[in-house]
Amino acid sequence: MTLLVPGDTCWRIEQADHFAGIIDGADYFRHVKAAMMRARRRVMLIGWDFDTRMTFERGEKTLAGPNQLRAFLWWLLRLRPDLEIYLLKSNLGLIPAFQTIWDGVTPVKLLNWLSSDRLWFAVDGAHPTGAVHHQKIVVVDDVLAFCGGIDLTVDRWDTSEHLQHNTIRRTLGRAYGPRHEVAVAVDGAAARALGDQARNRWRAATKQFLDPVEDADRIWPPGLEPSLRRVGVGIARTLPAQASGSEVREVEALNHAAIAAGRRTIYLENQYLASRPLVSALASRLQEPDGPEIVIVLPRRSESRLERESMDSARHDLLEMLWAADDHHRLGVYWPAADGGAPVYVHSKVLVSDDRLLRIGSSNLNNRSMGFDSECDVAIEADPHDRAHDDVRRVITATRDTLVGEHLGVPAAEVASAVHEHGSFLNAVRALRAPGRTLVEFTADAVRDEAGPLAENDLMDPDRVPRSITRTVQRLFGRLTE
């Protein structure tokens, strides 16, 4: 049975002439800048957040043009007289976001600065109250696109070494900790489809219709080696219900299909683990006598107090569910530690089911990402019975091994060798864990103090547009006073 089904588990399946995974912010920012430098007609930047003070490269500068987003965009417009640039961000926390874009400049002045004849900035408030536009998409001339979990903003850059002490991992004069991100680059028809999604978002936010870019030259970032050529790419979305249309839950449907299809190994990397339906599906697979191993990589804890009180407390309850279901000892849940023991913050959103499906995008494993916030993921699938898909299977497995190898501080080839030697992926992870840079296992003792009254409440983490905000608030305060 095919997992990627247009109209169900994905929106569309389109061919990418080139497909490449990009791991961590240092590579992502460099490749995005290199791609934008080749733009001739249009650049669309769709994100949860932007900060024009972010820098593309740290340390040695290898690309021409200004290194800061603000200066680079204006330089690019001067360089390309026919180019137009569109930036669209969520309106969540609008005033603080403006304050971080340019110190000392009011929102009105900033909008005037950003909006010109060829550079357009818009804030997308076309969503239900409390929802967030969470898609992260970059489209260049409708011939090249990036999709993943990373925004062009501050505190996102890091190399795949994730050094505990890195003197150039600083923003606005302050240091921040190691951070892990994942994205994908595609071209061809798959890029055009992501361009369609970006233009749909722009039209919903601004009522301005943008025609597709026609007859643009093909481009691909130099130095980004494609892992696949001429591969079908599924695009899965989450869109909340609005007056203009019904909700779209393709991401949720694809997650459930991938979990149900796993036979040997399900590998997940995510910022959160807070969706009870998804965790229930994982728990059911653990209870099967011959079900798959499940390996999950999460951040040690969330970044903000509100996230810790809601998402981490939900994670506490759902980890208890998984541990209770693990009668056959096929579960491993970990957080990555840097060389000195500090936690690496996991912001990636990845699902790998055997060597059959790889999904990378913006969606978290929480309720909001299933039906309340907008999300966009891309996925590739290998037919398990078709030898012509051997390259796709190889890339899916290699991506999984590269990711977990990064966390363990070993090359992907060593992970593959350990899988062969120890008979399974989970056994390989257990064998390769060592002092220093490694994966640290979550335990009941480690999360004991993370239980809280905000776990799984409809106000913080709804899975669809609430019928009544009043009733939702009443239920929340009822739990707080229990």
N, C-alpha and C positions, 0 to 999 in steps of 0.2 A: 504494500500500500504506500502511495506517495504521501510524504508529510507536507510538502508545500502545495497547497491547493488554493488557487486564486478564488477570492470571494469567501474563503473560510479561514485558513491559517495564514494567508498572505493577501495582499492587495493585487499584486502583479508578479509575474516572473519574466524578467528581461535579461538578455544576454549582455554580459560584460566581456569586451574584447580583452581586457586585462583586469585582474583582481589581485589585490594585495592587502594583507593585514598589516596594521601599524601598531606597534606596542610602545606605549609611553609617550609623554608629552614632548620630549626633546625631538624625536623623530617626526612626530605628527606636525608640530609647528614648522619645522624645516620644510617638510614636503608640501604643506599647505601654502607656505610663502612661495616656494618654487613654482607651484601650480598657478597661483594668482599672477606671478610675473609673466606668465605666458598668455594671460587673458587678453582678448581683443575686443570683445563686445559686452560681456556682462559677468559680474561676480555677485553671487547671492550668499549671504552669511545668515543662517538661521540658527539662533541659539537661545539658551536659557539666560545667558549673561554675556556681556562683552565688557572689556576694559581697554580703552585705547592706549593705556600705558604698558600693556603687556609687551614682552619682548620675544621675538621668534627664536633667537639663538643666544646661548650663554657661552662664555669662554671664547673660543676661536670662532670668528664670523666667516662663513663660507659663501654666503649669498650676497649679491649686489643689492643696493637700495637700502633705505633706512631700516633699522632693526626693530623699531617700536611701531605698533599697529597704527596709531594715529598718523604719524609722519609717513609711514609706508603707503597708506591708502591715498593720501594726497599726492605723494610722489608718483604713484601708479597712474593716477588720473592725468597728471601732467605728461607722463610718458606716453599714454595711450589716449589720443584725442577722441576716439569713438567709444571709449569704455564707460559703462555705467556700473555703479556699485550699490547694492541694496543690503542693508542691515536690519534684521528683525529680531527683537528680543522679547522675552516675556515681561509682563508688567508687574510681576511679583516683586515687592520691595523696591518700587520704582525710584523713590527719592534717594535711598541709600545707594542704589546702583548708579544714579547720576553723579552722586558725590564721589564715587570711586572712579568714575570715568575721567574727571578732570577737576582737580582741587581748585576751589575758588571760583568756579563757573556755575551760574545758576542754570536750572533745567531749561528755561526759555532760551537763554543765550546758547546753551549747548545744542538744542534742537536747531537753532539758526545756523550754528557752525557746522553741524553734521549734514543738514539738508541743503543741497545745492542743485544745480541743473543736472549734475551727473552723480551725485552721492546722496542717497536717500536713507534716512533712518526712521524706523517706525517702532512703536511699542505695541505689542499685540495683546489687547484686552478682550479679544473675541473668544471667550471661554466662560463656562459657568463660574459663579462666585466660589472662590476658594480653590479652583483648579489652576493648573500651571501648564504653560506650553514648555515641554521638556525636550523636544526634538533638537538634535545638534547636527546640522547639515551644512556643507559648503559645496556650492555648485559653480563651476567655471565654464562659461560659454555653452552650457548644456551638453558638453562632451566629456567632462570629468567631474566626479563628485566624491566627497568624503562623507561618511556617516559613522557615528559612534557615540561615545559618552563624554566627549571633552569639548569645552567651550574655549573660545579665544579670550581668556581672561587671566587674571593673576592667580598665583599659587597653584598652577597646573603643571608647570614644567618640571620634569625630572628625567634622568637617564634610566635605562634599564638596570643599571648597577644598584640604584636605590641606596646610595651610601648614607650611612647615618649622619656623618658630618661632611657636608658638601658646601664649600664656601661660596659657590656661585648659585646655589639654590636659595636665592633671596628675592624678595619683591618689595619695592618701595622702602628699602633700607632694613627690612626685617627678614629673619630666616624662617623657613617652614620645613616640615618634616618630609620624609620620603613619600612618594605618591605614585600609584600605578593606574594606568589608563590603557584603553584599547579602542581602535577604530579601524575602518576599512576604506580603501580607495577603489573606485570602479570607473570604467569609461564605457563608451558605446551606448547601447539602448538602456542599460541599467542606469547610467548617469542621466540620460534624458528623463527617465521615470522619476528619479530623485529631484530633477529640475521641475517636473510637473508638480510634485508635492510641495516644493519650495514656493512655486508661483501660486499654488492654491492657498498656502498660508498667507502670502503677501496680499492676495485678493481679499481673503476673509478679514484681514486686519485693516486694510486701507481702502477697500472697494476699487482698487486700481488693478486693471487687467494687464498682465504682461504677456506678450506673444513669446512663443519659444524662439530661441536663437537658431536660425537656419544656416546651414552651409558653413559652419565654423570649422576651422582646421582642427584635426585631432591633436591632442596634447597628452603628455604623461610626465610626471615629475622625474627629472633626471636623478639617478641614484636610487630610485624606488624600484626594486626588482619584483616584477609580478610573480606571484606564486602559481597563478592559473591563467590560462588564456581561453577565450571563448567558452565561458561557463555561465549557466543559468543562475541568476540571482533573484531570490524572492525578497520582496519588500513587505514587511509586516508593520502595521500601525496600530496605535491606540488613539481614538478620537472620542471625546466625551459627547454625550447627547446634548444637542442644542436645538433651538427653534429651526435652524436652517438644515438640520439633518439628524438622523439617528446615530447612536453610538457605534463605534467600530472597535472590536475586541480581537483583532487578528493576532496580536502579540500573545494574549492569553491562550488563544486556541493553539498557536504553534508551540507554546511552552508545554501544554498538556499533551499534545501529540508527540513531542520529542521525548517527554518523560515516559509515556506509555510504550514508545517504540524501543527504548534502550534495552539491550540484551546483556551487555557486558559491563559498560561503564557510562555513567552520567556525570559530567564534570561541569561545575557551576562556579563562576566568579561573579560577585555582585556586591554592591554597596550595602544592600539590605537583605534581610530574610524575614519578611513580615506578612506574606500572603498565605493565609491558612489553607485555601483550596489547593495551592501549588504544593505546600508542604504536606498536606494530606495525601496528595498523589505520590509524592516521594516516599512517604511512610508506607503506603500500600505496596510500593515496589520492594521496599526493604523486607516486608513481611512474607513475600513470596519465597519459597524454598530455593528456587533457582533464578531469582531476580538479579538485577545489575548491582554492581558496586556504585556508591554515590560519594563523590568527593566534592566538597564545597569549600571555597576560599572566600573569606569575608574580612572586613576591617576589624581590628580588635575592638574598637568602639567608635561610635559616631562622633562627628566633629562638634556639633552644637549641643547645648543643654536640652533643647526641645527635642532634637532627634534622639538623644540618649533616653529621654523619658518616654518617648513614644515608640520609635523604631527598635531601639535596643531592648526595651521591655517586651515588645512583641516577639523579638528574636528569642529572648529567654524562654518564653512559653513554647515556641515552635521547636526550638532545639530539644526541649524536654519531650515533645511529641516524637521527634525523630529518634532520640536515644531509646525511648520506650519501645519503638517499633523495630529496633535493630537486633532482633533475636539471632540473626545469622552472622553478625559482626561484619557487615559490608559497608559501614558508614565511616567516613572521616571528614571532620569539619575543622578547618584550620584558619589561622591568621598568619600573614607573612611577617617575619622579623628581619630587620636590616643587620648588617655585619656586627653592630654593637648591641643588638637586642631591641632597639626601638621598633615599634610597629610601623609597617608600611601601610599607608592608607589606601585601601582598595576602592577605586571609583569605577572600575570596569564593569561591563554588563555582558557576560559571555555565557553561552550554553553550548556544550558539546555532547551529543548523544552518539556513543560508539564512534565508528568512523563514517557515520551516515549523515549527520547534520551538524553544522556550525552556525550559530546565531550570534551576531555582534550588533550592538546598537546603543540606544539611550535608555531602554526600559529597565527599571529595577524590579526585584522580586518582592514588591510590596503591592498593596491593593490599588493605590493610586495609578500605578503604571498599567493596570489591567483594564481600567475603564473610566478614569476620572481625569488624569492628565493626558496631554498629547505626547505620543512617543513614535519613534521610527527606528526600526531594526532592519538589518539585512541578513540573509541566510543563504547558504549553499547546501545542496543535498546531493548525496551519491546514491544511486540505485544499487542496493546490496547484491543484486544478481547480474549486473551489467559490467563486464570487464572493461568496457570503454570508460567507466567512471573510476578506474584505478587511481588516476592522478588526483581526482577530487578526494577520494578516501585518504590518500597519502597526505594531502594538505590539511585535511581536518585533523588527522592524528598528529601531524607535525606541529600544528598550531597548539593543540592541547599540551603536547610534550614541551614545547618552547615556553609556554606560559608557566607550567608548574616547575620546569627547570629553572626559569628565572627566579621564582620564589625560593627554590632550594639552593641556588647558587651553582648549578651544574648545567652543562649544555644539553640540548634536546636529545642528542644521540645517547648520552648517558642515561637519560630517562627511558628511552626506548630499549636500551640494553637491559636495564633493571626490570622493565616490564616482562621482557622475555625470560630473564633469569628467575624472577620470583613468581611468575605465573599470572600476575594481574597488575593493573594500574595502581590500585590502593596499596598492595604489598610493596610495589616499587617506591611509592611515596614514603611509606613507613621505613623502608630500608635506607633511603637516601637522606632522611632527616638527620641532622648533625649539629654540633655546636656552631655558633656564628650565624651566618645568613641561612635561614631555614623556614620551615612551616611549623608553627606552634599549634598544638591541638587544643581546641576548645574543650573544656570540661565543665561538669556541673559546678564545681567549686569556683571556677573562673568567672562564671556568670551569675553566681548566687545572689549578688547584690543588685542585679539589673532588673529584677521583677518590679513592676510598678502599675499604678492604676490607669495610666494612659495607654497601656497595651491594647492594640486592636480596637481602638475606638473609631467611630464613624466620622468624627470631625477631623481628626488628624490624618486618617488614612482610609478614606472612603474608596470603594471599588466602583462607584458609579455616582452620577449626580443625585444627591439626596432629594427625596420628595419633600422633606420639611427640615429646614435648617433649625427651626425652633425645637423640634423633637430631638434632633441630633444633639443640640447643646444640652437639653435636659438630661439625656442619657449620659452624656459626658460628666456633668456635674453630679449626677446620681452615683457614678462610679467613684468620683473623687471623694465623696462623703461617706462611702461604705465603710 
